[in-house]
Amino acid sequence: MTPLIIIVCYLGLLLALGIISSRSFRGTSKDYFVASHSIGPFLLLMSVFGTTMTAFALVGSTGKAFERGIGVYGLMASISGLVHAAVFFLIGIRLWVYGKKYGFVTQIQFFRARFDSQRIGYVLFPILAMLVVPYLLIGIIGAGKTVLPVTAGAFPDLFPNAATPQWAGGIPVWLTGLVICGVVMTYVFLGGSRGAAWANTFQTIVFMVMGLVAFVFIANSLGGLTNASKVAIQINDQGEVVQPYRWDTANNQLVVNDPPKVVGRIIEGESDTAGSYSPRPLLSRQVTTVELENVNKKTGEVKTFTREYGMSTWMFLTYLFIPLSVGMFPHLFQHWLTAKSARAFKLTVFAHPLCILIVWVPCVLIGIWATGILPPLDPTKVSGVLGQMVARLVSSPILSGFLIAGILAAIMSSLDSQFLCLGTMFTNDIVIHKLGSGKLSDRQVILIARGFVVGIVTLTYLLSLVAPQNVFDLAVWCFSGFGALFPLVFAAVFWKRVTKAGAYACISAATLSWFYFFAKSGFGSELILGPGIMPVAVCFLISTAALIIVSLMTRPPSEETIKKFFPDKAS
């Protein structure tokens, strides 16, 4: 019960923060949507970093490292650190300038003005909303997957959890999701973008500190960093996948399996120079396909499934297109507009890669170590790896509660921004645009935005009950859609010759190609093309080609538009 009490207290603290931030609310729609452009460097860094880290970074990266190994850090963290900083510098600052100069509150307002097209907003809004919703889902699902194992046994009569008997009595995923949605909706409802920025800053600090504490504590429980690296599954000379250690729950200590426990066998793989398979596949990028076995301790039923450790060169290279998605995140655009000045971006550009390092390294390593502690888990259950590791290795209920609160902080620090951005887009890009500026009072505008936030929170929660449960893979599909649209914003900022028709072609090509691959994946599972190519790379190239070809074949934008967005070069 102690961890649950700490989690409840943390959520209560967030609600209090929302109430306090609402007292600074100036009562205007501009303050509700972009905090009156008053956010300084530190708050901007924390809010931008917090909104990009979500359950994908903590829960998802741990689960994916459990599946594929150390290469997950290279796939997302190291590349993201560089790409995100470049996008913030090259695109974020320019969009802030346009927003400040022309009064843009949303991403769609910029595109409408840049391409001199009102209809493009009605095309973009449902597409952007469709891509944001999976981003919301991974936060809600990730929260539930994390809390369930830590609270196991708290309410055995109330929540028997027949589907997951090992966590009987734990708070079910659906209830955690409901509570998280309620808390986030409340402080966004009250404080708007200022409340979200304050909450993001607080929660980002919490999850970064708690993440490091969890890493140190788990590493020490496994005998230190050197010994922890030996805990992960290995492959012996007979091609068997074995666990050399196990966690003795009764005595809370790591013990040697003698002989090592066999949990699977190799199906195929790449030989190293010595002519044998890599004995530590999770610490290598070599591709090794194995068949794993998971035995139900109660029924004795054996479930087998295949898993591919490592990653191909093509997969590693084509993942580069996924971090480009930040350039099209509508919630990130809104955070950029809250900045007090262009100088506020400086700290974000330089510190963001370091923050990614601090968060991702511990999560990836914990995921690798977990392969030697936990039984093999199928893809639908890997999102619970981090919560299970905390539940097993952290014996102190108080510390366990604080660590889970840190994980929830990471999840909620992005949910608030996404809920707010959808409310902002609907109000400004659909309602006000349709009725006309000045037809509604600020009070009515804020009321509409808040009403839509309540609606989208409700819809997202209901979808979370039936959505795929692999946080990392669902997030990758979300990022792939935004990444496929990146040529649109890049061309809008840097290419004078891009046309309205080219923009429509880019949007159509990106959306149709993304949906084709998404459906082919079974709507949310991992999909690899050919030798290891990520679908986002194909979608990106198709949308880029459509944008360039159609733009060159159609009439250039008007001189007025060019002078508006490229004043120095046009003068």
C-alpha positions in Angstrom: 0.0 0.0 0.0 2.9 2.4 0.7 3.8 2.9 -3.0 0.1 3.5 -3.8 -0.1 6.2 -1.1 3.0 7.9 -2.5 1.6 7.8 -6.0 -1.8 9.3 -4.8 0.1 12.1 -2.9 2.1 12.9 -6.0 -1.1 13.1 -8.1 -2.6 15.4 -5.5 0.5 17.6 -5.6 0.0 18.0 -9.4 -3.6 19.0 -8.9 -2.5 21.6 -6.4 0.1 22.9 -8.9 -2.7 23.2 -11.5 -4.8 25.2 -9.1 -1.8 27.5 -8.2 -0.9 28.0 -11.9 -4.6 28.9 -12.6 -4.2 31.9 -10.3 -1.6 33.4 -12.7 -4.0 32.9 -15.6 -4.7 36.3 -17.2 -8.1 35.3 -18.5 -7.2 35.8 -22.2 -7.2 33.2 -24.9 -3.6 34.1 -25.8 -2.5 33.4 -22.3 -4.4 30.1 -22.3 -3.0 28.9 -25.6 0.6 30.3 -25.6 1.1 31.8 -22.1 1.4 35.3 -23.5 4.8 34.4 -24.9 6.3 34.6 -21.4 8.2 31.4 -21.0 11.9 31.8 -20.3 14.9 29.5 -21.2 14.7 27.0 -18.3 11.0 26.5 -18.4 11.2 26.2 -22.2 13.9 23.5 -22.0 12.0 21.5 -19.3 8.6 21.8 -21.1 10.0 20.9 -24.5 12.1 18.0 -23.2 9.3 16.8 -21.0 6.8 16.8 -23.8 9.1 14.7 -26.1 10.0 12.1 -23.6 6.7 10.5 -22.5 6.1 6.8 -21.9 8.1 6.1 -25.1 11.4 7.2 -23.5 11.1 5.4 -20.1 8.6 2.5 -20.5 9.0 2.0 -24.3 12.8 2.2 -24.5 13.2 -0.3 -21.6 10.8 -2.7 -23.2 12.4 -2.4 -26.6 15.9 -2.9 -25.2 14.5 -6.0 -23.5 13.6 -7.2 -27.0 16.5 -6.0 -29.2 19.4 -4.9 -27.0 21.9 -2.0 -26.8 21.2 -0.9 -30.3 18.0 0.7 -29.2 20.0 3.6 -27.7 21.7 4.2 -31.1 18.4 3.9 -32.9 16.6 6.7 -31.0 18.6 8.4 -28.3 21.9 9.3 -29.9 20.3 10.2 -33.2 17.5 12.0 -31.6 19.8 14.1 -29.5 21.5 15.5 -32.6 18.4 15.7 -34.8 16.1 17.3 -32.2 18.7 20.0 -31.5 19.1 20.7 -35.2 15.4 21.0 -35.7 14.9 23.3 -32.8 17.7 25.6 -34.1 16.8 25.5 -37.8 13.0 25.3 -37.7 11.8 26.1 -34.2 13.4 29.6 -34.0 12.1 30.5 -37.4 8.5 29.3 -36.6 8.7 31.3 -33.3 9.6 34.4 -35.3 6.7 33.9 -37.7 4.3 33.2 -34.8 5.4 36.3 -32.9 5.3 38.5 -35.9 2.0 37.4 -37.4 0.1 36.2 -34.2 0.1 32.5 -35.0 -1.2 30.3 -32.2 -1.2 27.0 -34.0 0.8 25.1 -36.6 -2.1 25.1 -39.0 -2.3 28.9 -39.0 1.3 29.1 -40.2 0.6 26.6 -43.0 -2.6 28.5 -44.1 -0.7 31.7 -44.4 2.5 30.2 -45.9 0.6 28.4 -48.7 -2.2 31.0 -49.0 -4.8 28.3 -48.6 -7.6 28.1 -46.1 -8.7 24.6 -47.0 -5.3 23.1 -46.1 -6.2 23.6 -42.4 -9.3 21.4 -42.8 -7.1 18.7 -44.5 -4.3 18.9 -41.9 -6.4 19.0 -38.7 -7.8 15.5 -38.9 -4.4 14.1 -40.0 -2.5 15.7 -37.1 -5.1 14.8 -34.6 -5.1 11.2 -35.9 -1.3 11.1 -35.3 -1.4 12.7 -31.9 -4.0 10.3 -30.5 -1.6 7.3 -30.7 1.0 9.5 -28.9 -1.6 10.0 -26.1 -2.4 6.3 -26.0 1.1 5.2 -25.3 1.1 7.5 -22.2 -2.1 6.1 -20.8 -1.1 2.5 -21.6 2.4 3.0 -20.2 1.1 4.3 -17.0 -1.2 1.4 -16.4 1.5 -1.2 -17.3 3.9 0.4 -14.8 1.6 0.8 -11.8 0.0 -2.7 -12.1 3.0 -4.8 -10.9 4.1 -2.4 -8.2 0.7 -2.4 -6.6 0.2 -6.2 -6.9 -1.4 -7.6 -3.7 -2.9 -4.4 -2.5 -6.5 -5.2 -3.4 -6.8 -9.0 -4.0 -10.5 -9.2 -3.5 -11.3 -6.1 -5.5 -9.0 -6.6 -8.5 -8.2 -10.4 -9.0 -6.7 -9.6 -12.4 -7.5 -13.0 -14.0 -5.6 -12.1 -17.1 -2.4 -11.5 -15.2 -2.6 -13.7 -12.1 1.0 -12.9 -11.1 -0.2 -9.3 -10.4 -3.4 -10.2 -8.7 -4.7 -7.4 -6.5 -2.8 -4.7 -8.4 -4.4 -1.5 -9.7 -5.7 -2.6 -13.2 -4.5 -0.8 -16.3 -7.9 0.7 -17.0 -8.2 2.3 -13.6 -4.7 3.8 -13.7 -5.5 5.3 -17.1 -8.7 6.8 -15.9 -7.0 8.5 -13.0 -4.1 9.8 -15.0 -6.5 11.2 -17.6 -8.5 12.9 -14.9 -5.5 14.5 -13.2 -3.9 15.8 -16.5 -7.3 17.1 -17.8 -7.9 19.0 -14.6 -4.7 21.0 -14.5 -4.8 21.6 -18.3 -8.4 22.7 -18.0 -7.5 25.2 -15.2 -4.1 26.5 -16.3 -3.8 26.1 -20.0 -0.3 26.4 -21.5 1.1 28.1 -18.5 -0.2 25.3 -16.2 1.2 22.7 -18.6 4.6 24.5 -18.7 4.8 24.6 -14.9 3.7 21.0 -14.6 6.1 19.9 -17.3 9.0 21.6 -15.6 8.2 20.0 -12.2 7.6 16.6 -13.7 10.6 16.6 -15.9 12.9 17.3 -12.9 11.1 14.6 -11.0 11.4 11.9 -13.6 15.1 12.7 -14.4 16.1 12.5 -10.8 14.0 9.4 -10.0 15.3 7.8 -13.2 18.8 8.1 -12.0 17.9 6.9 -8.6 16.2 3.8 -10.0 19.2 3.1 -12.2 21.7 3.3 -9.3 19.5 1.3 -7.0 18.8 -1.5 -9.5 22.5 -1.6 -10.6 23.6 -2.0 -6.9 21.0 -4.7 -6.4 22.6 -6.6 -9.3 26.1 -6.3 -7.8 27.2 -3.1 -9.5 27.6 -2.0 -13.1 30.2 -4.6 -14.0 28.3 -7.5 -12.6 24.9 -6.2 -13.9 26.2 -6.4 -17.5 26.7 -10.2 -16.9 23.1 -10.7 -15.9 21.5 -10.4 -19.3 20.6 -13.5 -21.3 23.5 -15.2 -23.1 23.9 -17.8 -25.9 26.0 -20.9 -25.1 28.1 -23.0 -27.4 25.1 -25.3 -28.2 23.2 -22.3 -29.5 20.9 -22.2 -26.5 19.6 -19.0 -25.0 20.3 -19.1 -21.2 19.8 -17.0 -18.1 23.0 -17.3 -16.0 21.4 -15.7 -13.0 18.1 -15.4 -11.3 16.6 -13.1 -8.7 15.8 -14.8 -5.4 12.7 -13.0 -4.3 12.6 -14.5 -0.8 16.1 -13.2 0.1 16.1 -10.2 -2.2 19.4 -11.1 -3.9 20.9 -12.2 -7.1 22.0 -15.8 -7.3 23.8 -17.9 -9.9 21.8 -20.4 -12.0 23.8 -23.6 -11.9 23.5 -24.8 -14.6 22.2 -21.7 -16.5 18.5 -21.9 -17.2 17.6 -22.6 -20.9 14.8 -20.3 -22.1 15.2 -20.6 -25.9 17.4 -21.5 -28.8 18.9 -19.9 -31.9 17.0 -20.1 -35.2 19.4 -18.2 -37.3 22.0 -15.5 -36.9 25.2 -13.8 -38.1 28.4 -15.5 -37.2 31.3 -13.4 -35.8 34.9 -13.7 -36.8 35.4 -16.6 -34.5 32.7 -18.6 -36.3 30.2 -18.7 -33.5 27.2 -16.7 -32.4 27.8 -13.7 -30.2 27.5 -15.0 -26.6 25.9 -11.7 -25.5 23.4 -10.8 -28.3 21.9 -7.9 -26.4 25.3 -6.1 -26.3 25.9 -6.6 -30.0 24.3 -5.2 -33.2 24.5 -8.6 -34.9 21.1 -9.9 -36.0 20.3 -13.1 -34.2 16.8 -14.7 -34.4 15.8 -17.0 -31.5 12.9 -19.0 -30.4 12.0 -18.3 -26.7 9.8 -20.3 -24.3 7.7 -18.9 -21.5 6.3 -21.4 -19.0 3.1 -20.6 -17.1 4.0 -21.5 -13.5 0.4 -22.2 -12.5 -0.8 -24.2 -15.6 2.5 -25.5 -16.9 1.6 -24.3 -20.4 4.6 -23.5 -22.6 4.2 -20.6 -24.9 6.9 -20.2 -27.7 7.6 -17.1 -29.9 10.4 -15.8 -32.0 12.5 -12.7 -31.3 15.2 -10.9 -33.3 18.1 -9.6 -31.2 20.3 -6.8 -32.7 19.4 -4.9 -35.8 20.5 -4.7 -39.4 22.5 -1.8 -40.8 19.5 -0.7 -42.9 17.3 -0.6 -39.8 19.8 1.5 -38.0 20.2 4.0 -40.8 16.5 4.4 -41.7 15.6 5.0 -38.1 17.2 8.4 -38.7 14.0 9.6 -40.3 11.9 9.1 -37.1 13.5 11.9 -34.9 12.6 14.4 -37.7 9.0 14.0 -36.5 9.6 16.7 -33.9 9.5 19.3 -36.7 5.8 18.5 -37.2 4.7 17.9 -33.7 1.8 20.4 -33.2 2.2 20.4 -29.4 5.9 21.2 -29.8 5.0 24.1 -32.1 2.8 25.4 -29.4 5.6 25.1 -26.8 7.9 27.0 -29.2 5.4 29.9 -29.4 5.4 30.2 -25.6 9.0 31.4 -25.6 9.7 34.9 -24.4 12.4 35.5 -27.0 14.5 33.7 -29.6 17.3 33.6 -27.1 15.3 31.3 -24.9 16.0 28.6 -27.5 19.7 28.6 -26.8 19.6 26.5 -23.7 17.2 24.0 -25.3 19.4 23.5 -28.3 22.5 22.8 -26.2 21.0 21.0 -23.2 18.4 18.8 -24.9 20.9 16.1 -26.1 22.4 15.9 -22.6 18.9 15.4 -21.1 18.2 12.6 -23.6 21.5 10.9 -22.5 20.6 11.2 -18.8 17.2 9.5 -19.4 17.8 7.0 -22.1 21.0 5.3 -21.0 19.6 4.1 -17.7 16.4 2.9 -19.3 18.1 0.9 -22.1 20.5 -0.7 -19.6 17.7 -1.7 -17.3 15.9 -3.3 -20.2 19.0 -5.4 -21.1 19.5 -6.5 -17.5 15.9 -7.4 -17.2 16.3 -10.2 -19.8 18.3 -12.2 -17.2 15.8 -11.5 -14.3 12.4 -11.8 -15.9 11.0 -14.7 -18.0 10.8 -14.2 -21.8 7.9 -11.9 -22.5 6.0 -11.7 -25.7 5.7 -8.3 -27.5 2.3 -7.4 -25.8 3.9 -7.6 -22.4 7.3 -5.9 -22.8 5.8 -2.5 -21.9 5.7 -3.7 -18.3 9.4 -4.5 -18.0 10.4 -1.3 -16.1 7.5 -1.6 -13.6 8.4 -5.3 -13.0 12.1 -4.5 -12.4 11.2 -1.9 -9.8 8.7 -4.2 -8.2 11.2 -7.1 -7.9 14.5 -5.3 -7.2 13.4 -2.4 -5.1 12.6 -3.8 -1.7 11.8 -0.4 0.0 8.1 0.4 -0.5 8.8 4.1 0.0 11.5 4.2 -2.7 9.4 2.1 -5.0 6.6 4.6 -4.7 8.8 7.5 -5.5 10.3 5.7 -8.5 6.9 4.9 -9.9 5.9 8.5 -9.3 8.9 9.5 -11.4 7.8 7.3 -14.3 4.3 8.7 -14.1 5.8 12.2 -14.2 7.5 11.4 -17.5 4.2 10.1 -18.9 2.0 13.0 -17.8 4.6 15.6 -18.9 3.6 14.9 -22.5 0.0 14.1 -22.1 -0.9 17.6 -20.9 0.8 19.3 -23.9 -0.9 17.0 -26.4 -4.4 17.4 -24.9 -3.9 21.2 -24.9 -2.7 21.4 -28.4 -5.7 19.5 -29.8 -8.0 21.8 -27.9 -6.1 24.8 -29.3 -6.2 23.6 -32.9 -9.9 22.7 -32.8 -10.8 26.1 -31.3 -8.6 28.3 -33.5 -8.3 26.3 -36.8 -11.9 25.0 -37.0 -14.3 26.9 -34.8 -12.9 30.5 -34.9 -11.7 30.1 -38.5 -15.2 29.0 -39.6 -17.1 31.7 -37.6 -14.6 34.5 -38.2 -12.2 36.4 -35.9 -13.9 38.6 -33.3 -17.2 36.7 -33.3 -16.5 35.0 -30.0 -15.3 36.6 -26.7 -12.1 35.3 -25.0 -14.3 33.6 -22.4 -16.2 31.7 -25.1 -13.0 30.7 -26.9 -11.5 29.3 -23.7 -14.7 27.5 -22.9 -14.7 25.8 -26.4 -11.1 24.8 -26.0 -11.7 23.3 -22.6 -14.8 21.5 -23.8 -12.8 19.9 -26.6 -10.0 18.9 -24.2 -12.6 17.1 -22.1 -13.9 15.3 -25.2 -10.6 14.2 -26.6 -9.5 13.0 -23.1 -12.6 10.9 -22.9 -12.2 9.5 -26.5 -8.5 8.7 -25.9 -9.2 6.9 -22.7 -11.8 4.7 -24.4 -9.4 3.9 -27.2 -6.7 2.9 -24.7 -8.9 0.1 -23.6 -8.7 -1.6 -27.0 -5.5 -0.3 -28.5 -2.3 -2.4 -29.1 -0.3 -2.7 -25.9 3.3 -2.4 -27.1 4.2 1.2 -26.2 7.4 1.5 -28.3 6.0 0.1 -31.6 2.8 2.3 -31.3 5.0 5.3 -30.7 7.2 4.5 -33.7 4.1 4.5 -35.9 3.0 7.9 -34.5 6.5 9.3 -35.1 6.7 7.8 -38.6 3.5 9.7 -39.6 4.9 13.0 -38.4 8.3 12.2 -39.9 6.7 11.6 -43.3 5.2 15.1 -43.1 8.6 16.7 -42.2 9.3 17.8 -45.8 6.3 20.0 -45.6 7.5 22.2 -42.8 11.1 22.1 -44.0 10.1 23.3 -47.5 7.7 25.9 -46.0 10.6 27.4 -44.0 13.4 27.2 -46.5 12.1 26.8 -50.1 10.5 29.8 -51.7 9.4 27.8 -54.7 7.2 25.3 -52.8 3.6 25.7 -53.9 0.1 25.1 -52.5 -0.4 22.1 -54.8 3.0 20.7 -53.8 1.9 21.0 -50.1 -1.3 19.1 -50.8 0.6 16.4 -52.8 3.1 16.0 -49.9 0.3 15.7 -47.3 -1.6 13.2 -49.5 1.5 11.1 -50.3 2.7 11.0 -46.7 -0.8 10.1 -45.3 -1.7 7.4 -47.9 1.8 5.7 -47.7 1.8 5.8 -43.9 -1.7 4.3 -43.7 -0.8 1.6 -46.1 2.1 0.4 -44.0 0.2 0.9 -40.8 -2.5 -1.4 -42.0 0.0 -3.9 -43.3 1.5 -4.0 -39.8 -1.8 -5.1 -38.2 -2.4 -1.5 -37.0 0.4 -1.0 -34.6 2.8 -3.9 -34.6 6.5 -3.7 -35.7 6.9 -3.8 -39.5 10.3 -4.1 -41.2 10.7 -3.9 -45.0 13.1 -6.0 -46.9 16.6 -6.0 -45.5 15.6 -4.0 -42.4 14.2 -0.7 -43.9 11.8 1.2 -41.7 8.5 2.2 -43.4 9.1 5.9 -42.4 12.0 6.1 -44.8 9.8 5.1 -47.7 7.0 7.4 -46.7 9.5 10.3 -46.3 10.9 9.8 -49.8 7.5 9.4 -51.4 6.2 12.6 -49.7 9.4 14.5 -50.6 9.2 13.4 -54.2 5.6 14.4 -54.5 6.2 17.9 -52.9 9.2 18.7 -55.2 7.7 17.3 -58.5 4.2 18.9 -58.1 5.7 22.2 -56.9 8.0 22.5 -59.9 5.0 21.7 -62.2 2.7 24.3 -60.8 2.6 28.1 -60.5 5.0 29.6 -57.9 3.6 31.3 -54.8 2.7 35.0 -55.1 5.2 37.7 -54.5 3.2 38.9 -51.6 3.6 35.5 -49.9 7.3 35.3 -50.6 7.9 38.8 -49.2 6.0 37.9 -46.1 8.0 34.8 -45.3 11.4 35.7 -46.9 11.6 39.4 -46.5 15.5 39.7 -46.6 15.9 37.7 -49.8 13.0 39.3 -51.5 14.0 42.9 -50.8 
